[in-house]
Structures are given as C-alpha cells and as structure tokens.
C-alpha cells in the first residue's frame, strides 16, 4: 500500500504521512455514505439547516488551527486562511438560511390551468467531489454545504498535498453533529477515483481542476450517464479601457494577480490595456509588482508566499521560460532566488501574443501577462480570444458602458467591474468554454444535483 507525504512549501520539510486506501476500503466509504443518505433524505430542509449552522460555528471555533494547517500544507498566507475559514462559515450560513426557500416545492398549473402540478427538488444520492489544493477548505465546502441542504451525501477526494485539510474538515463536521458517514473523505489514487466515478451508488460528480483532468472525468462520468459540474480554471482577462481610473486599476490588478499567491482560478491573469493608457498603466503596474517581496506566509506583513509545491514551481518557471523564448519581454521578476522553499517572485511579462503560455494558457502563480490593445473594441476581442471563459474584469469610469460590455460581449461566467473578488455566496460561480459548466453559490449550486420531479395532481 502506497503512502502520501505532505510537504511544507515554505521550508520543504515533511508535515505528515497518510496511507493510500485500497479500492475495497474506498468503496466501503461510498456504501456507508449511501446508507447515511437514505436517512438524511427523509429530513426536511428546515431540519437539515441547523446542522449547517452548527458546522459554521465549529469552523469559526477552529479558525486559527485550520488557517495554520492550510499555510503549512499549501503555502497560503495565514491571514488569507483566516479569511477562507470565515467565507466557508458564511457559505454554510447562507445555505442554511436560503436553502429551504430555494428548494421548496413549487405549485404550477397544467392542462389549461385547471389542474395542479407540483415540482419538487428531490435528493438523488451520493455526490463525488474531486477538489484541488489552492483553497483547501473552500473548494470542498462549496460542494458540501449545497448538497447537504439538497439532501445528498458527499464523498470527497481532495488533492494529495492538502490531505490533512480534507480530513480535518470531516472531523469538524462530525464534531458539529453531522451524521458520521454522510460526509466521507477518501485518500486514493487516480485509478480508484475512476472506479468511484463509475460506481452505481454515485449519482453525480463535481470537480475543480485543469481542463485536461476535467475532460477525462467528464467523459468517464458521461459514459456512465452521471451528471457533472466542472470548474476548470481560466486565464481571466482584465481590461483597462481608455477612460479607466489608472490608479484604481493598478492597485486592483496587483491585488487580483497576487491574491492567494497567484494560485486562483479567477485571478486576474491577462491584462489587456488600451493604447491610450498603456504606458501609464504598465509603468505603475510594474513598479508595484516589482516592489512585492516573498516571505514567510505566517508573517502578517508578507504579501506573497511560496507556490504550493515543487511541481507547481517548476511548471510556472517553465511557462515563463517558454513565453520569453517565444518573444515575451520580462518587465520584472522572473528570476527566483536559490533559497529554501518554492518561492516565485511577482513577475510581469510584456509583448504577450498568441502561441505562448502567457497568452494561451493558465499560469497558476504570480505572473501577469500584459497585452496591448488598439482601443476598447480591440480589448474586448482580445479578452474573448481564449479557450477559457471563467471570469474577467473591466476598468472603466463609464459604468453603464462597462455593464453593457460585460452583459453583451464578455464570453465568461463572471465579470468584475472596477473591482476584484474571488467568490460571493449570493452570486453564481462558474464558467463557459474550457472553463467548464454548471454553477455553484447563489442558490444555483443547491439545484445542480437534484431530481427536478414533476408530480401531476388531478
């Protein structure tokens, strides 16, 4: 039986070792989750809600320990970890408050309005949740909260480098009173994961990760007629239009690129700047990015911590090298020091064009790609010139113009205007194109894995 060893990316020291489950053990956890679901599904939404509220309270009680664990496992800034715990508590509370109304039975007329029809949102069973490492708590929570309220059970396969965070989340849920088998965590390899996807008791699969992994998981699930929700990352474009507030744009774009050490699917990654304001924006942007220094993620004053692993560090370094080899210009950063820990400096690449990773792909680290546009129309064209479509942003003093561009032209699931943010419990989260499909948050996530059942009454 193989093992997983987690490593602190700030100092490269081992944290813990975990046994990888064999197939039989993992399947038993799926079966136990299904057995717990059979009881859980009989509870009303109002009866389920207090469980979620108690989990929110328990998360806050353990906030310091959770944040420190996330920092140790993936290099997340400690203060960002505290913020993540609070967001997760709010998601459970939002779901507990709004779930009963969102999932309530609906009465509709049929047969010319003379008869009464009933629409119910019925739970379907075990949902298999495959989650990445960049938000060790938030990623599984946004699936778990919605599906517990819907009446489903949940089996989590977390990223191996944050195995401890996944197990700790389950421990806290049980401590808060959740039935022990309703939320399971499996520590498994990819082959066993594929077996779970195809298992008869698994009724839905949700995954956040790369588009390559999403294609494999989505294909396998669809072959077995399992519904999926896939959130597959992006290379989000933030447009700096001709009438943008440059000071606001620079400040926000630096924050948007470096949030969570640059390892966020909705990070600002491509900065498409119109010719009229290009020099002013790029000069100030590079100056502020160049001033950012890496440091101990536990230190309150640190602005940029390490990347999550050596593999992630090597991937980012290779993407930057390939972009430079293909004609990009290094405006700052790009030369990590030879030190302990997987620290990569805040980096800005100019002259980014199609055919290089800085333009085409997702760079999951603190690397900004700057692209010059002729005007506002050209900027919008460049933003949509991507296989991805998760999020994006527009900096423009004319807010009505920005809203029209966002609504009518931006080919993404989310758009921020003169701001940056990662997620909001009250707004839908998800993308289009190679960024996947389906939605979470805002009530939408609660209805992804339910049986929308029509009942015809005489």
Secondary structure as UniProt FT lines:
FT   STRAND          3..7
FT   TURN            9..11
FT   STRAND          14..19
FT   HELIX           23..40
FT   TURN            41..42
FT   HELIX           45..61
FT   HELIX           63..74
FT   HELIX           78..102
FT   STRAND          106..110
FT   TURN            111..114
FT   STRAND          115..123
FT   STRAND          126..130
FT   TURN            134..137
FT   HELIX           138..150
FT   STRAND          153..157
FT   HELIX           160..162
FT   HELIX           163..175
FT   TURN            176..177
FT   TURN            180..182
FT   STRAND          183..185
FT   HELIX           190..198
FT   TURN            200..201
FT   STRAND          202..208
FT   HELIX           211..223
FT   TURN            224..225
FT   STRAND          227..231
FT   STRAND          237..240
FT   TURN            242..243
FT   HELIX           246..258
FT   HELIX           259..262
FT   TURN            265..266
FT   STRAND          270..274
FT   HELIX           275..277
FT   HELIX           278..290
FT   TURN            297..298
FT   TURN            300..301
FT   HELIX           310..325
FT   TURN            326..327
FT   STRAND          329..332
FT   STRAND          347..350
FT   TURN            354..355
FT   HELIX           357..360
FT   STRAND          367..373
FT   HELIX           376..384
FT   STRAND          392..395
FT   HELIX           399..408
FT   STRAND          416..417
FT   TURN            425..426
FT   HELIX           433..435
FT   STRAND          436..437
FT   TURN            442..444
FT   HELIX           445..447
FT   TURN            448..449
FT   STRAND          450..457
//
